Amino acid sequence: MFRFNRVRTWLWLIFLSTAISFSTVYAESLYGTAADPFEADRVGLTREWIIQLPFDSDRYRLNQIDAGRWMVVAQSEDGIVHAVRTGSGDMTQPGSPPPGILLWSVPLGLPKDSLQSAGIDRDLVTINRDMNTFGIDSRTGSIFWKRRLPAPSSSGSFPVGDWVYVPLWDKTMYRLPVNPYRSPTNSDEEEGTNAKKSSSSKTNLDPVRIKAHGLIEQQPLLFGEGVIWCTENGRLTALEPAEEGWERHEFFLRDNPNGPVAVRGTVVFAATEKGELARFEDASGGLRLTWRYLLETSLHPNQTRPQLLVNDETLLVSLGEEGIAAHNASNGERLWKTPLQADFLACIGSHLWCYDTQNRITALRLSDGIEDAWLCPGPFTIPVTNRSSERIILASPRGLLASLRPRVVAGEDSAIRPSAPSSDKKTMPSIAEKNTSPEAPEKKPSVQESEKMSGEKPKQEKKDEPFNFFGN
């Protein structure tokens, strides 16, 4: 009996040591990484929130992460879609969920299915899976509607206004209503009458297939009050609401686009495979070319496609092996170029944060492109480009998400004021001293104050100056 208990004890010890070793292997240490609050504070950032998404991270990985203005939508390989609340400003609106809280997790589709970008709006999130498109309520995560597609989708869908646009492999754009259950309003009936269509709700809310004259490989984007997309052969197409129905404007780039276009309001930036950078504006007659600029490099189609990121009047272009370049968004003039190869993360203040090929999170000064600060990504090896806010979204393949925002530093208003002048100098009485009533009792100095006055004259304190986290 004693021998049996001893064997059982040894088996329990072996099991516990094995379990402890497995937990140490799978644990993700945050010490010294970008999610470490001390490391983030060192470079002028602060960790806003961190969360572990609930899915089987032993068998599956986090694959697709999209950062929107109101939430971050992450899709894991097991078919689950997760939504995390993000902060759109320094203060959270009363009654709304705090930043960093898991809003919902919804299982969609089969594991190991191909994942595309999610379309994020304030009230609706659209997800493409196989031959279906799902409309998910942004607040509750309930499936609002599910639509069978006539052809497989070629890229992510996107909600704009009252419509959802889904690119299809048959070179068409499939337009669906955001709310297929709503009753038509008077404007819908008038629009249907002008378009020589029936004014019934069924006709107004019917899906429409729009010819794209080419395969759409990138997600549609918001363009003013309408939508814009670009085909693989370089045809830009914009749909805008008009007094009677919709207006369609097109522009041909004369070359294949080398990466997704960037949109800011009604201004579009595009790069081609021949190395041209162009800017287009919305005009009365359609899209108008403002300027063209030669990037001095020709990128092969098999290379990593460049990214475009707009920050105020600076257009940032990733050139693959050629590095990163910055251009004036108004006239296309090149401002600077750096050989650093990296993926864009976000623009925060006067710096561009990116994930470089040396496995570092690097900050570049927007003024001259000089590397200013570095962070160790640790387990956060999935680059997430955030164009919606000044925040860095960190993501790990095992489902760990974190957000870094700018650290708030007190300005001169909260600085310490200089001390009063010494009493041994004769100065004129101030206006407040003249208006003081004689009945007010005179305040006698305390023992500490009398000792300080009898000693040396106190030195005048300087105001606190804003600390420069990046040095000179």
C-alpha positions as CSV (number, residue, x, y, z in Angstrom):
1,M,0.0,0.0,0.0
2,F,2.8,2.3,0.9
3,R,4.5,1.5,-2.3
4,F,1.4,2.3,-4.3
5,N,1.0,5.7,-2.6
6,R,4.6,6.5,-3.4
7,V,4.1,5.7,-7.1
8,R,1.0,7.8,-7.2
9,T,2.8,10.7,-5.6
10,W,5.6,10.5,-8.2
11,L,3.0,10.5,-11.0
12,W,1.3,13.6,-9.5
13,L,4.7,15.4,-9.3
14,I,5.5,14.5,-13.0
15,F,2.0,15.8,-14.1
16,L,2.4,19.1,-12.2
17,S,5.9,19.7,-13.5
18,T,4.7,19.1,-17.1
19,A,1.7,21.4,-16.6
20,I,3.9,24.1,-15.2
21,S,6.3,23.8,-18.1
22,F,3.5,23.9,-20.7
23,S,2.0,27.1,-19.1
24,T,5.4,28.8,-19.1
25,V,5.9,28.0,-22.8
26,Y,2.5,29.3,-23.8
27,A,2.5,32.4,-21.5
28,E,3.2,35.7,-23.2
29,S,5.4,37.9,-21.1
30,L,4.8,41.7,-21.4
31,Y,7.8,42.8,-19.5
32,G,9.9,45.2,-21.6
33,T,7.5,45.1,-24.6
34,A,5.3,47.8,-26.1
35,A,2.4,46.8,-23.8
36,D,4.6,47.4,-20.7
37,P,3.3,50.6,-19.1
38,F,6.8,51.7,-18.1
39,E,8.1,51.2,-21.7
40,A,5.1,53.0,-23.2
41,D,5.6,55.9,-20.7
42,R,9.3,56.1,-21.7
43,V,8.4,57.2,-25.3
44,G,5.5,59.5,-24.4
45,L,2.6,56.9,-24.7
46,T,0.3,55.2,-22.2
47,R,-1.3,51.9,-22.3
48,E,-5.0,52.6,-22.6
49,W,-6.3,49.0,-22.3
50,I,-5.3,45.4,-22.9
51,I,-7.6,42.4,-23.4
52,Q,-7.4,38.6,-24.2
53,L,-9.9,37.5,-26.8
54,P,-11.9,34.4,-25.9
55,F,-11.1,31.7,-28.5
56,D,-9.1,28.5,-28.7
57,S,-5.6,30.0,-29.1
58,D,-3.9,26.6,-28.8
59,R,-5.3,25.4,-32.2
60,Y,-6.2,28.6,-34.0
61,R,-4.7,32.0,-34.5
62,L,-5.9,35.6,-34.8
63,N,-5.8,36.4,-38.5
64,Q,-7.6,39.6,-39.5
65,I,-7.8,42.8,-37.4
66,D,-9.5,46.0,-38.6
67,A,-9.4,49.3,-36.6
68,G,-12.4,51.5,-36.8
69,R,-13.4,54.7,-35.2
70,W,-15.7,53.1,-32.6
71,M,-14.3,49.6,-32.3
72,V,-11.7,47.1,-33.3
73,V,-13.0,44.0,-35.1
74,A,-10.8,40.9,-34.9
75,Q,-11.4,37.6,-36.7
76,S,-9.8,34.3,-35.6
77,E,-9.3,31.2,-37.7
78,D,-11.9,29.3,-35.8
79,G,-14.6,31.4,-37.4
80,I,-15.4,33.8,-34.5
81,V,-15.7,37.5,-34.9
82,H,-14.8,39.7,-31.9
83,A,-15.5,43.4,-31.3
84,V,-13.6,45.5,-28.7
85,R,-14.7,49.1,-27.8
86,T,-12.1,51.7,-28.6
87,G,-11.8,55.3,-27.3
88,S,-12.5,57.9,-30.0
89,G,-11.2,60.7,-27.7
90,D,-9.6,61.5,-24.4
91,M,-12.9,61.3,-22.6
92,T,-15.5,58.5,-22.8
93,Q,-19.1,59.5,-23.3
94,P,-21.4,58.9,-20.3
95,G,-23.4,55.8,-20.6
96,S,-21.2,54.2,-23.3
97,P,-19.0,51.2,-22.6
98,P,-15.5,52.0,-21.5
99,P,-12.6,51.5,-23.9
100,G,-11.1,48.1,-23.9
101,I,-14.2,46.1,-23.1
102,L,-15.2,43.1,-25.2
103,L,-18.6,44.1,-26.8
104,W,-19.4,40.7,-28.3
105,S,-18.0,37.5,-29.9
106,V,-20.0,35.9,-32.7
107,P,-19.2,32.6,-34.5
108,L,-19.5,32.8,-38.3
109,G,-18.6,30.3,-40.9
110,L,-16.3,27.3,-40.6
111,P,-12.8,27.1,-39.2
112,K,-9.8,27.9,-41.4
113,D,-12.0,29.8,-43.8
114,S,-10.6,32.7,-45.8
115,L,-11.0,36.0,-44.0
116,Q,-11.6,39.4,-45.5
117,S,-11.6,42.9,-44.0
118,A,-14.6,43.9,-42.0
119,G,-16.8,46.9,-42.8
120,I,-17.2,49.0,-39.6
121,D,-19.9,51.6,-39.1
122,R,-21.4,53.1,-35.9
123,D,-24.5,50.8,-36.1
124,L,-23.5,47.9,-38.4
125,V,-20.5,45.6,-39.0
126,T,-20.4,43.6,-42.2
127,I,-18.5,40.4,-42.6
128,N,-18.1,38.2,-45.7
129,R,-17.9,34.5,-45.3
130,D,-17.8,32.1,-48.2
131,M,-20.9,32.9,-50.3
132,N,-22.7,35.0,-47.6
133,T,-22.6,38.5,-46.2
134,F,-23.6,39.1,-42.6
135,G,-24.9,42.4,-41.1
136,I,-24.1,42.4,-37.4
137,D,-25.5,44.9,-34.9
138,S,-22.5,46.9,-33.6
139,R,-24.0,47.2,-30.1
140,T,-25.2,43.7,-29.3
141,G,-23.4,41.5,-31.8
142,S,-26.7,39.9,-33.0
143,I,-27.0,39.0,-36.6
144,F,-29.3,41.6,-38.1
145,W,-29.5,40.0,-41.6
146,K,-27.7,37.4,-43.8
147,R,-27.6,37.7,-47.6
148,R,-26.6,35.0,-50.1
149,L,-24.3,36.4,-52.7
150,P,-24.6,35.6,-56.4
151,A,-20.8,35.2,-56.7
152,P,-17.9,34.9,-54.2
153,S,-16.7,38.2,-52.8
154,S,-13.3,39.4,-54.0
155,S,-12.6,41.8,-51.0
156,G,-14.2,43.1,-47.9
157,S,-17.6,44.7,-47.9
158,F,-18.2,48.2,-46.5
159,P,-21.4,50.1,-45.3
160,V,-21.8,53.7,-46.6
161,G,-25.0,55.5,-45.6
162,D,-28.0,53.4,-46.3
163,W,-26.2,50.8,-48.4
164,V,-23.6,48.1,-48.2
165,Y,-21.2,47.6,-51.1
166,V,-19.8,44.1,-51.7
167,P,-17.1,43.5,-54.5
168,L,-17.7,40.2,-56.3
169,W,-15.4,38.0,-58.4
170,D,-17.6,38.5,-61.5
171,K,-16.3,42.1,-61.8
172,T,-19.4,43.7,-60.3
173,M,-20.2,45.6,-57.2
174,Y,-23.2,44.2,-55.2
175,R,-25.2,46.9,-53.4
176,L,-27.4,45.8,-50.4
177,P,-29.6,47.9,-48.1
178,V,-28.2,48.5,-44.6
179,N,-31.7,47.9,-43.2
180,P,-33.7,45.6,-45.5
181,Y,-36.7,45.7,-43.2
182,R,-37.3,49.5,-43.2
183,S,-40.3,51.0,-45.0
184,P,-39.6,53.4,-47.8
185,T,-39.7,57.1,-47.1
186,N,-41.0,59.8,-49.3
187,S,-37.4,60.5,-50.6
188,D,-37.1,56.8,-51.5
189,E,-40.4,56.9,-53.4
190,E,-39.4,60.1,-55.3
191,E,-36.0,58.6,-56.1
192,G,-37.7,55.4,-57.4
193,T,-40.1,57.5,-59.5
194,N,-37.3,59.5,-61.0
195,A,-35.4,56.4,-61.8
196,K,-38.5,55.0,-63.5
197,K,-38.9,52.3,-60.9
198,S,-41.7,51.1,-58.8
199,S,-42.1,52.9,-55.4
200,S,-42.8,49.8,-53.4
201,S,-40.5,48.9,-50.6
202,K,-39.5,45.6,-52.3
203,T,-38.2,47.5,-55.4
204,N,-36.4,50.2,-53.4
205,L,-34.6,47.7,-51.2
206,D,-33.7,45.2,-53.9
207,P,-30.0,44.4,-54.3
208,V,-28.3,46.0,-57.3
209,R,-25.4,44.7,-59.3
210,I,-23.2,47.5,-60.6
211,K,-20.7,46.8,-63.4
212,A,-17.2,47.6,-62.3
213,H,-15.3,47.0,-65.6
214,G,-12.6,45.1,-63.8
215,L,-11.9,42.9,-60.7
216,I,-12.0,44.9,-57.4
217,E,-9.2,43.6,-55.2
218,Q,-9.6,46.2,-52.5
219,Q,-12.3,47.2,-50.0
220,P,-14.5,50.1,-51.0
221,L,-13.9,53.4,-49.2
222,L,-16.0,56.3,-48.1
223,F,-15.8,59.2,-50.5
224,G,-17.6,62.3,-49.3
225,E,-21.2,61.1,-49.0
226,G,-20.7,58.3,-51.5
227,V,-18.3,55.5,-52.2
228,I,-15.2,54.9,-54.3
229,W,-13.3,51.8,-55.4
230,C,-10.4,50.9,-57.8
231,T,-10.1,47.8,-60.1
232,E,-7.0,45.8,-60.7
233,N,-6.5,47.5,-64.1
234,G,-6.5,51.0,-62.6
235,R,-10.1,52.2,-63.1
236,L,-11.2,54.5,-60.3
237,T,-15.0,54.6,-59.9
238,A,-16.9,57.0,-57.5
239,L,-20.6,56.9,-56.8
240,E,-22.1,60.0,-55.3
241,P,-25.7,60.9,-54.4
242,A,-27.3,63.5,-56.7
243,E,-30.6,65.3,-56.9
244,E,-32.0,62.5,-59.0
245,G,-30.5,59.2,-58.0
246,W,-26.8,58.7,-58.2
247,E,-23.9,60.1,-60.3
248,R,-21.0,57.9,-61.4
249,H,-17.6,59.3,-62.1
250,E,-14.6,57.4,-63.4
251,F,-10.9,58.0,-64.0
252,F,-8.4,55.6,-65.6
253,L,-4.9,55.5,-64.1
254,R,-3.4,54.0,-67.3
255,D,-1.6,51.5,-65.2
256,N,-2.3,48.9,-62.5
257,P,-2.6,50.2,-59.0
258,N,0.2,49.1,-56.7
259,G,-1.8,48.8,-53.5
260,P,-5.0,50.3,-52.1
261,V,-5.9,53.9,-52.6
262,A,-6.1,56.4,-49.7
263,V,-9.0,58.7,-49.3
264,R,-9.4,61.9,-47.2
265,G,-12.8,63.5,-47.6
266,T,-13.2,63.9,-51.4
267,V,-9.4,63.7,-52.2
268,V,-8.0,60.4,-53.4
269,F,-4.3,59.3,-53.6
270,A,-3.1,56.4,-55.7
271,A,0.2,54.7,-56.6
272,T,0.8,52.6,-59.7
273,E,3.2,49.8,-60.5
274,K,5.3,52.0,-62.7
275,G,6.1,54.1,-59.7
276,E,3.7,57.1,-60.2
277,L,1.9,58.8,-57.3
278,A,-1.2,60.8,-58.2
279,R,-3.8,62.9,-56.4
280,F,-7.4,63.3,-57.5
281,E,-10.1,65.7,-56.4
282,D,-13.9,65.7,-56.7
283,A,-15.0,68.2,-59.3
284,S,-18.3,69.2,-60.9
285,G,-17.4,67.1,-64.0
286,G,-16.1,64.1,-62.1
287,L,-12.7,63.2,-60.7
288,R,-10.0,65.7,-61.6
289,L,-6.3,64.9,-61.6
290,T,-4.4,67.5,-59.4
291,W,-0.8,66.3,-59.7
292,R,1.4,63.3,-60.6
293,Y,4.8,62.5,-59.1
294,L,7.4,59.9,-60.1
295,L,8.4,57.8,-57.1
296,E,11.9,57.2,-58.7
297,T,11.3,53.4,-58.2
298,S,9.4,50.7,-60.1
299,L,7.9,48.1,-57.8
300,H,7.5,44.6,-59.1
301,P,3.9,43.2,-58.7
302,N,5.2,40.3,-56.7
303,Q,6.7,42.6,-54.1
304,T,4.9,43.7,-51.0
305,R,2.4,46.3,-52.0
306,P,3.0,49.8,-50.7
307,Q,0.8,51.6,-48.2
308,L,-0.5,55.1,-48.3
309,L,-1.2,57.1,-45.2
310,V,-2.4,60.7,-45.0
311,N,-1.7,62.9,-41.9
312,D,-2.8,66.5,-42.2
313,E,-0.8,67.8,-45.2
314,T,1.7,64.9,-45.3
315,L,1.3,61.9,-47.6
316,L,3.4,58.9,-46.4
317,V,4.3,56.1,-48.9
318,S,5.9,52.8,-48.1
319,L,8.1,51.8,-51.0
320,G,8.9,48.2,-50.0
321,E,12.6,47.6,-50.2
322,E,13.2,51.2,-51.1
323,G,12.0,52.4,-47.7
324,I,9.5,55.1,-46.8
325,A,8.9,58.5,-48.4
326,A,6.9,61.6,-47.4
327,H,5.3,64.0,-49.8
328,N,3.5,67.2,-49.6
329,A,-0.2,66.3,-50.0
330,S,-1.0,69.6,-51.7
331,N,1.6,69.6,-54.6
332,G,3.3,66.2,-54.4
333,E,6.7,67.5,-53.6
334,R,8.9,65.0,-51.8
335,L,9.8,66.1,-48.2
336,W,12.1,63.3,-47.2
337,K,13.0,59.6,-47.7
338,T,14.4,57.0,-45.3
339,P,15.7,53.5,-46.2
340,L,13.7,51.9,-43.3
341,Q,11.4,49.1,-44.5
342,A,8.3,49.0,-42.3
343,D,4.5,48.6,-42.2
344,F,2.5,51.7,-41.1
345,L,0.8,51.5,-37.7
346,A,-0.5,55.0,-36.9
347,C,0.4,58.7,-36.9
348,I,0.5,60.1,-33.3
349,G,1.3,63.8,-32.9
350,S,4.4,64.6,-34.9
351,H,5.5,61.0,-35.4
352,L,4.8,58.0,-37.6
353,W,4.8,54.7,-35.8
354,C,5.6,51.6,-37.9
355,Y,6.6,48.0,-37.6
356,D,9.9,47.5,-39.3
357,T,11.6,44.4,-40.7
358,Q,14.0,44.3,-37.7
359,N,11.1,43.3,-35.5
360,R,10.8,46.7,-33.8
361,I,8.1,49.3,-33.4
362,T,9.8,52.5,-34.6
363,A,8.8,56.2,-34.4
364,L,9.8,58.5,-37.3
365,R,9.6,62.2,-37.1
366,L,7.1,63.5,-39.7
367,S,9.3,66.6,-40.2
368,D,12.4,64.9,-41.4
369,G,11.9,61.1,-41.2
370,I,14.6,60.5,-38.5
371,E,14.1,57.6,-36.2
372,D,13.3,58.9,-32.8
373,A,12.1,56.1,-30.5
374,W,11.8,52.3,-30.4
375,L,9.6,49.7,-28.7
376,C,10.0,46.0,-28.5
377,P,6.8,44.4,-29.9
378,G,7.2,41.1,-27.9
379,P,4.2,38.9,-28.8
380,F,2.4,41.6,-30.8
381,T,3.7,40.6,-34.2
382,I,0.6,41.4,-36.3
383,P,0.8,44.9,-37.8
384,V,-2.5,46.8,-37.6
385,T,-2.9,50.0,-39.5
386,N,-5.1,52.5,-37.7
387,R,-6.3,55.4,-39.8
388,S,-9.2,56.3,-37.6
389,S,-7.5,57.7,-34.5
390,E,-4.1,58.5,-32.9
391,R,-3.7,55.1,-31.3
392,I,-1.4,52.1,-31.8
393,I,-3.4,48.9,-31.9
394,L,-1.2,45.9,-30.8
395,A,-2.2,42.4,-31.7
396,S,-0.7,39.0,-31.1
397,P,-1.5,35.7,-33.0
398,R,-2.8,34.2,-29.7
399,G,-5.5,36.9,-29.4
400,L,-4.0,39.5,-27.1
401,L,-5.0,43.1,-28.0
402,A,-3.8,46.3,-26.6
403,S,-4.1,50.0,-27.3
404,L,-1.5,52.8,-26.8
405,R,-2.5,56.4,-26.9
406,P,-0.6,59.7,-26.4
407,R,0.3,60.5,-22.8
408,V,-1.3,63.7,-21.6
409,V,1.3,66.1,-20.2
410,A,0.3,69.1,-18.2
411,G,1.1,72.4,-19.9
412,E,2.3,75.7,-18.5
413,D,-1.1,76.5,-17.0
414,S,-0.6,73.8,-14.4
415,A,3.0,74.7,-13.7
416,I,4.2,76.0,-10.3
417,R,4.0,79.7,-10.1
418,P,7.1,81.7,-9.1
419,S,7.4,82.6,-5.4
420,A,6.6,86.1,-4.1
421,P,9.4,88.7,-3.9
422,S,11.4,89.0,-0.7
423,S,10.0,91.3,2.1
424,D,13.3,93.2,2.6
425,K,12.7,95.1,-0.6
426,K,10.4,98.1,-0.4
427,T,7.7,97.8,-3.0
428,M,4.5,99.7,-3.7
429,P,1.4,98.2,-2.2
430,S,-0.8,96.4,-4.6
431,I,-4.4,97.3,-5.5
432,A,-5.7,94.4,-3.4
433,E,-3.7,95.6,-0.3
434,K,-5.2,99.1,-0.7
435,N,-8.8,97.8,-0.9
436,T,-8.3,95.6,2.2
437,S,-10.5,96.7,5.1
438,P,-8.7,97.8,8.3
439,E,-11.0,95.5,10.4
440,A,-9.4,92.5,8.9
441,P,-7.0,90.9,11.4
442,E,-3.4,90.9,10.4
443,K,-2.0,87.4,9.7
444,K,1.0,86.7,11.9
445,P,3.8,84.6,10.3
446,S,4.3,81.2,11.7
447,V,7.5,79.9,13.3
448,Q,8.7,78.2,10.1
449,E,7.9,81.3,8.0
450,S,9.8,83.6,10.5
451,E,12.8,81.3,10.4
452,K,12.8,81.3,6.6
453,M,12.5,85.1,6.5
454,S,15.3,85.5,9.0
455,G,17.6,83.3,6.9
456,E,18.6,83.7,3.2
457,K,16.3,85.1,0.6
458,P,14.3,82.3,-1.1
459,K,15.2,81.7,-4.7
460,Q,12.5,82.2,-7.4
461,E,11.2,78.9,-8.8
462,K,11.0,78.3,-12.5
463,K,8.0,77.1,-14.4
464,D,7.8,73.5,-15.4
465,E,8.6,73.1,-19.1
466,P,7.0,70.4,-21.3
467,F,9.2,67.4,-21.3
468,N,10.4,66.2,-24.7
469,F,10.2,62.4,-24.7
470,F,12.2,62.0,-27.9
471,G,15.2,64.2,-27.0
472,N,16.7,66.9,-29.1
